[in-house]
Amino acid sequence: MMKVSNEATIHFKVDPQALIKKYEQEIKHLQHRLTAQSSAGEKKSADQKYSSEQKKSQYKQAKSFLKDKTKEIELESLAHAAALIRQLKRAHKTICKRLEKKQTQPIIKTVKVKKE
């Protein structure tokens, strides 16, 4: 006995302009939802989410990363990444200030002479 199978496929063309219009509407809708969320106060800033101990820990991680002691930093969320970027900037400024101080200070060596 022979079996015959039919597979139906639909080929249709989508107008690129129609797709662009659809995506623009979707973007506007998502932007509206985002502004509504932030204005309602549902969104906390990244600084409010972390305690001072956690911020200190992030600062140490950032400093270690900048000094090339740490190769990778594990990120938990987008807010965590934003907080770490702020700490990286802070650590970078601190390191640059220290380097500038070292370069501007005169180098004075003291030599001890033994009397015989």
Backbone as ProteinMPNN parsed JSONL, in Angstrom:
{"seq_chain_A": "MMKVSNEATIHFKVDPQALIKKYEQEIKHLQHRLTAQSSAGEKKSADQKYSSEQKKSQYKQAKSFLKDKTKEIELESLAHAAALIRQLKRAHKTICKRLEKKQTQPIIKTVKVKKE", "coords_chain_A": {"N_chain_A": [[0.835, -1.168, 0.0], [0.528, 2.243, -0.773], [1.6, 5.368, 0.554], [0.608, 8.702, 0.582], [1.674, 11.954, 1.083], [0.872, 15.284, 1.796], [2.251, 18.453, 1.993], [1.537, 21.574, 2.979], [2.548, 24.803, 2.165], [2.925, 28.272, 2.73], [3.717, 31.025, 0.9], [4.489, 34.246, 1.313], [4.907, 37.709, 0.748], [6.282, 40.299, 2.662], [5.739, 43.646, 3.068], [8.391, 45.883, 3.33], [8.107, 48.516, 4.308], [5.733, 48.347, 5.723], [6.521, 46.644, 7.789], [8.417, 48.284, 9.058], [6.775, 50.343, 9.958], [5.16, 48.912, 11.738], [7.09, 48.112, 13.659], [7.933, 50.62, 14.588], [5.621, 51.498, 15.872], [5.497, 49.59, 17.905], [7.839, 50.212, 19.319], [7.213, 52.808, 20.226], [5.092, 52.155, 21.924], [6.422, 50.573, 23.864], [8.221, 52.479, 24.869], [6.419, 54.24, 26.029], [5.36, 52.613, 28.06], [7.659, 52.283, 29.59], [8.255, 54.924, 30.461], [5.981, 55.385, 31.948], [6.308, 53.536, 33.971], [8.658, 54.434, 35.276], [7.875, 56.964, 36.109], [5.931, 56.355, 37.909], [7.296, 55.575, 40.053], [8.166, 53.018, 40.468], [10.58, 52.111, 39.867], [13.714, 51.8, 41.241], [16.705, 53.636, 41.873], [19.994, 52.506, 40.996], [21.834, 52.94, 43.01], [20.339, 52.963, 45.355], [19.687, 50.359, 45.724], [21.804, 48.969, 46.775], [23.682, 48.31, 49.713], [25.919, 50.167, 51.897], [28.086, 48.548, 52.502], [28.021, 46.709, 50.412], [28.563, 48.422, 48.315], [31.173, 49.167, 48.953], [32.434, 46.724, 48.621], [32.026, 46.366, 45.884], [33.554, 48.495, 44.974], [36.11, 47.658, 45.74], [36.322, 45.411, 44.109], [36.279, 46.651, 41.594], [38.602, 48.225, 41.721], [40.55, 46.253, 41.989], [40.198, 45.005, 39.544], [40.972, 47.054, 37.789], [43.645, 47.263, 38.449], [44.555, 45.012, 37.366], [44.506, 42.651, 38.788], [42.324, 41.086, 39.007], [40.702, 39.165, 36.609], [38.13, 38.783, 35.599], [34.789, 39.919, 36.244], [31.916, 38.902, 37.784], [28.644, 39.47, 36.764], [25.479, 40.159, 38.105], [23.096, 41.345, 37.378], [21.569, 43.883, 35.29], [21.414, 46.243, 36.733], [23.374, 45.77, 38.627], [25.597, 45.769, 36.966], [25.579, 48.463, 36.163], [26.069, 49.718, 38.621], [28.626, 48.732, 39.155], [30.032, 49.895, 37.052], [29.942, 52.574, 37.799], [31.511, 52.398, 40.103], [33.894, 51.57, 38.952], [34.609, 53.863, 37.525], [34.996, 55.612, 39.683], [37.121, 54.34, 41.046], [39.064, 54.46, 39.064], [39.482, 57.239, 38.853], [40.576, 57.716, 41.391], [42.941, 56.186, 41.289], [44.259, 57.484, 39.18], [44.642, 60.05, 40.316], [46.413, 59.435, 42.387], [48.611, 58.573, 40.902], [49.275, 60.945, 39.575], [50.069, 62.521, 41.752], [52.368, 61.147, 42.537], [53.992, 61.602, 40.341], [54.376, 64.354, 40.404], [55.669, 64.872, 42.775], [58.854, 65.623, 44.118], [61.751, 63.649, 43.693], [63.59, 62.481, 46.246], [66.432, 61.212, 47.553], [67.899, 59.694, 50.291], [71.106, 59.255, 51.459], [72.999, 57.148, 53.368], [75.989, 57.449, 55.064], [78.637, 55.628, 56.178], [80.839, 56.083, 58.836], [84.245, 55.582, 59.266]], "CA_chain_A": [[0.0, 0.0, 0.0], [1.291, 3.474, -0.901], [1.142, 6.516, 1.335], [0.859, 9.99, -0.049], [1.557, 13.028, 2.067], [0.88, 16.636, 1.254], [2.689, 19.483, 2.917], [1.144, 22.884, 2.471], [3.365, 25.932, 2.593], [2.428, 29.556, 2.265], [4.765, 31.987, 0.586], [3.948, 35.596, 1.177], [5.899, 38.763, 0.85], [5.92, 41.346, 3.602], [6.214, 44.955, 2.637], [9.339, 46.422, 4.319], [7.556, 49.73, 4.904], [4.736, 47.922, 6.709], [7.274, 46.143, 8.943], [9.0, 49.44, 9.743], [5.678, 51.029, 10.654], [4.778, 48.049, 12.856], [8.14, 48.189, 14.672], [7.886, 51.964, 15.17], [4.499, 51.508, 16.819], [5.884, 48.774, 19.055], [8.831, 50.99, 20.065], [6.475, 53.87, 20.924], [4.335, 51.523, 23.012], [7.371, 50.185, 24.912], [8.715, 53.707, 25.492], [5.334, 54.741, 26.876], [5.321, 51.767, 29.258], [8.858, 52.564, 30.384], [8.097, 56.22, 31.129], [4.929, 55.232, 32.952], [6.904, 52.785, 35.079], [9.615, 55.252, 36.021], [7.175, 58.08, 36.748], [5.135, 55.816, 39.013], [8.206, 55.339, 41.174], [8.39, 51.59, 40.657], [11.973, 51.83, 39.559], [14.676, 52.402, 42.163], [18.015, 53.846, 41.261], [20.926, 51.424, 41.319], [22.499, 53.242, 44.273], [19.455, 52.649, 46.473], [19.547, 48.911, 45.841], [22.965, 48.379, 47.417], [24.082, 48.879, 50.997], [27.269, 50.755, 51.847], [29.042, 47.436, 52.49], [28.047, 46.168, 49.059], [29.239, 49.413, 47.479], [32.602, 49.05, 49.249], [32.871, 45.486, 47.987], [32.073, 46.644, 44.444], [34.703, 49.384, 44.758], [37.312, 46.827, 45.826], [36.343, 44.607, 42.886], [36.63, 47.537, 40.484], [40.005, 48.604, 41.88], [41.316, 45.053, 41.696], [40.098, 44.808, 38.101], [41.788, 48.071, 37.125], [45.06, 46.967, 38.716], [44.791, 43.757, 36.654], [44.601, 41.52, 39.713], [41.141, 40.286, 38.708], [40.508, 39.106, 35.159], [36.707, 38.839, 35.27], [33.847, 40.264, 37.303], [30.627, 38.283, 37.488], [27.53, 40.408, 36.874], [24.231, 39.512, 38.482], [21.973, 41.982, 36.689], [21.914, 45.137, 34.628], [21.623, 47.23, 37.797], [24.679, 45.448, 39.196], [26.581, 46.249, 35.993], [25.599, 49.928, 36.238], [26.73, 50.076, 39.878], [30.048, 48.433, 38.996], [30.616, 50.901, 36.162], [30.165, 53.769, 38.624], [32.649, 52.12, 40.992], [35.091, 51.568, 38.101], [34.955, 55.269, 37.284], [35.503, 56.16, 40.941], [38.435, 53.746, 41.29], [39.962, 54.993, 38.046], [39.843, 58.603, 39.265], [41.452, 57.61, 42.563], [44.245, 55.693, 40.843], [44.885, 58.56, 38.386], [45.083, 61.103, 41.234], [47.609, 58.952, 43.076], [49.719, 58.584, 39.944], [49.658, 62.339, 39.356], [50.811, 62.963, 42.929], [53.694, 60.526, 42.501], [54.786, 62.222, 39.286], [54.683, 65.749, 40.728], [56.518, 64.954, 43.963], [60.27, 65.488, 43.79], [62.378, 62.42, 44.176], [64.71, 62.794, 47.132], [66.994, 60.003, 48.133], [68.861, 59.951, 51.359], [72.207, 58.3, 51.43], [73.669, 57.044, 54.66], [77.415, 57.222, 54.928], [79.218, 55.059, 57.394], [82.137, 56.658, 59.185], [85.201, 54.559, 59.716]], "C_chain_A": [[0.889, 1.244, 0.0], [0.684, 4.572, -0.055], [1.53, 7.789, 0.599], [0.7, 11.065, 1.015], [1.665, 14.364, 1.347], [1.338, 17.594, 2.336], [2.365, 20.828, 2.295], [2.078, 23.954, 3.028], [2.791, 27.204, 1.986], [3.622, 30.474, 2.057], [4.108, 33.343, 0.433], [5.065, 36.596, 1.389], [5.384, 39.828, 1.801], [6.548, 42.64, 3.111], [7.165, 45.524, 3.698], [8.823, 47.679, 5.014], [6.521, 49.391, 5.978], [5.424, 47.395, 7.963], [7.866, 47.296, 9.748], [7.935, 50.162, 10.557], [5.244, 50.228, 11.887], [5.805, 48.154, 13.992], [8.174, 49.566, 15.343], [6.765, 52.069, 16.202], [4.838, 50.721, 18.079], [6.902, 49.515, 19.933], [8.142, 52.095, 20.863], [5.705, 53.305, 22.118], [5.256, 51.16, 24.172], [7.95, 51.403, 25.622], [7.672, 54.286, 26.434], [5.253, 53.94, 28.17], [6.491, 52.067, 30.184], [8.735, 53.885, 31.121], [7.022, 56.152, 32.199], [5.468, 54.523, 34.186], [7.8, 53.675, 35.925], [8.921, 56.422, 36.711], [6.328, 57.612, 37.921], [6.006, 55.488, 40.217], [8.467, 53.873, 41.438], [9.862, 51.231, 40.502], [12.875, 52.537, 40.561], [15.972, 52.643, 41.423], [18.949, 52.752, 41.747], [21.621, 51.67, 42.652], [21.645, 52.865, 45.471], [19.356, 51.154, 46.712], [20.688, 48.268, 46.63], [23.311, 49.099, 48.719], [25.495, 49.444, 50.869], [28.34, 49.665, 51.838], [29.159, 46.837, 51.092], [28.759, 47.124, 48.109], [30.746, 49.349, 47.691], [33.179, 47.812, 48.578], [32.994, 45.671, 46.473], [33.272, 47.522, 44.107], [35.995, 48.581, 44.787], [37.455, 45.953, 44.58], [36.816, 45.449, 41.7], [38.113, 47.897, 40.53], [40.923, 47.429, 41.532], [41.333, 44.777, 40.191], [40.985, 45.797, 37.351], [43.277, 47.831, 37.323], [45.48, 45.633, 38.098], [45.035, 42.571, 37.584], [43.445, 40.557, 39.48], [40.908, 40.326, 37.207], [39.043, 39.27, 34.767], [35.903, 39.249, 36.496], [32.5, 39.68, 36.905], [29.5, 39.281, 37.751], [26.238, 39.656, 37.151], [23.042, 40.057, 37.702], [22.465, 43.248, 36.002], [22.18, 46.235, 35.655], [22.987, 47.017, 38.45], [25.781, 45.939, 38.266], [26.707, 47.769, 36.06], [26.325, 50.391, 37.501], [28.23, 49.827, 39.776], [30.733, 49.438, 38.074], [30.878, 52.188, 36.929], [31.376, 53.579, 39.529], [33.957, 52.069, 40.194], [35.548, 52.99, 37.823], [35.592, 55.89, 38.52], [36.922, 55.646, 41.222], [39.46, 54.279, 40.3], [40.422, 56.406, 38.408], [40.834, 58.578, 40.419], [42.86, 57.188, 42.146], [44.98, 56.778, 40.053], [45.403, 59.679, 39.288], [46.355, 60.686, 41.955], [48.823, 58.955, 42.157], [50.204, 60.001, 39.677], [50.48, 62.872, 40.523], [52.225, 62.406, 42.922], [54.582, 61.187, 41.465], [55.185, 63.649, 39.633], [55.582, 65.887, 41.943], [57.976, 64.79, 43.557], [60.835, 64.209, 44.408], [63.616, 62.803, 44.978], [65.174, 61.483, 47.755], [67.961, 60.404, 49.224], [69.907, 58.839, 51.326], [72.869, 58.302, 52.801], [75.136, 56.676, 54.42], [77.937, 56.705, 56.259], [80.589, 55.683, 57.618], [83.028, 55.536, 59.707], [86.24, 55.125, 60.62]], "O_chain_A": [[1.898, 1.283, 0.705], [-0.535, 4.712, 0.055], [2.634, 7.919, 0.071], [-0.284, 11.085, 1.754], [2.451, 14.532, 0.414], [0.857, 17.541, 3.468], [2.86, 21.17, 1.221], [2.354, 23.989, 4.227], [2.247, 27.202, 0.882], [4.437, 30.663, 2.96], [3.283, 33.559, -0.455], [6.029, 36.348, 2.114], [4.215, 40.212, 1.759], [7.734, 42.699, 2.787], [6.777, 45.636, 4.861], [9.086, 47.875, 6.201], [6.439, 50.059, 7.008], [4.972, 47.662, 9.077], [7.822, 47.285, 10.978], [8.168, 50.544, 11.704], [4.992, 50.799, 12.948], [5.428, 48.273, 15.158], [8.42, 49.658, 16.545], [6.941, 52.657, 17.269], [4.504, 51.138, 19.189], [6.825, 49.445, 21.159], [8.448, 52.299, 22.038], [5.675, 53.91, 23.19], [4.922, 51.407, 25.331], [8.15, 51.376, 26.836], [8.007, 54.768, 27.516], [5.096, 54.51, 29.249], [6.339, 52.101, 31.405], [9.079, 53.96, 32.301], [7.141, 56.793, 33.243], [5.121, 54.875, 35.314], [7.71, 53.667, 37.153], [9.34, 56.831, 37.794], [6.04, 58.391, 38.829], [5.491, 55.159, 41.286], [8.939, 53.512, 42.516], [10.316, 50.179, 40.953], [12.799, 53.757, 40.707], [16.296, 51.941, 40.465], [18.715, 52.145, 42.792], [21.962, 50.719, 43.355], [22.184, 52.482, 46.509], [18.975, 50.728, 47.803], [20.551, 47.14, 47.103], [23.243, 50.325, 48.81], [26.176, 49.228, 49.867], [29.393, 49.843, 51.227], [30.254, 46.499, 50.641], [29.473, 46.691, 47.205], [31.515, 49.46, 46.736], [34.282, 47.85, 48.032], [33.946, 45.192, 45.857], [33.928, 47.323, 43.085], [36.879, 48.794, 43.957], [38.555, 45.774, 44.057], [37.648, 45.011, 40.907], [38.796, 47.876, 39.507], [41.942, 47.6, 40.864], [42.353, 44.367, 39.636], [41.667, 45.428, 36.395], [44.081, 48.164, 36.452], [46.61, 45.181, 38.279], [45.694, 41.603, 37.206], [43.568, 39.357, 39.724], [40.915, 41.398, 36.602], [38.744, 39.836, 33.716], [36.283, 38.967, 37.632], [32.005, 39.94, 35.808], [29.416, 39.863, 38.833], [25.942, 38.646, 36.513], [22.098, 39.327, 37.401], [23.63, 43.628, 36.124], [23.072, 47.063, 35.466], [23.674, 47.982, 38.785], [26.791, 46.469, 38.729], [27.815, 48.303, 36.018], [27.103, 51.344, 37.459], [29.022, 50.633, 40.263], [31.891, 49.792, 38.294], [31.913, 52.826, 36.739], [32.176, 54.499, 39.7], [35.006, 52.475, 40.695], [36.742, 53.285, 37.879], [36.594, 56.599, 38.428], [37.809, 56.416, 41.588], [40.609, 54.523, 40.67], [41.603, 56.732, 38.285], [41.812, 59.326, 40.426], [43.848, 57.766, 42.599], [46.183, 56.971, 40.234], [46.49, 60.204, 39.052], [47.272, 61.491, 42.117], [49.928, 59.296, 42.576], [51.407, 60.236, 39.564], [51.465, 63.584, 40.324], [53.175, 63.111, 43.262], [55.787, 61.323, 41.674], [56.238, 64.111, 39.193], [56.205, 66.934, 42.124], [58.304, 63.922, 42.748], [60.437, 63.774, 45.489], [64.566, 63.377, 44.444], [64.407, 60.76, 48.391], [68.74, 61.345, 49.075], [69.596, 57.656, 51.182], [73.251, 59.353, 53.316], [75.464, 55.742, 53.689], [77.695, 57.287, 57.316], [81.395, 55.791, 56.693], [82.604, 54.674, 60.477], [87.117, 54.397, 61.085]]}, "name": "protein", "num_of_chains": 1, "seq": "MMKVSNEATIHFKVDPQALIKKYEQEIKHLQHRLTAQSSAGEKKSADQKYSSEQKKSQYKQAKSFLKDKTKEIELESLAHAAALIRQLKRAHKTICKRLEKKQTQPIIKTVKVKKE"}
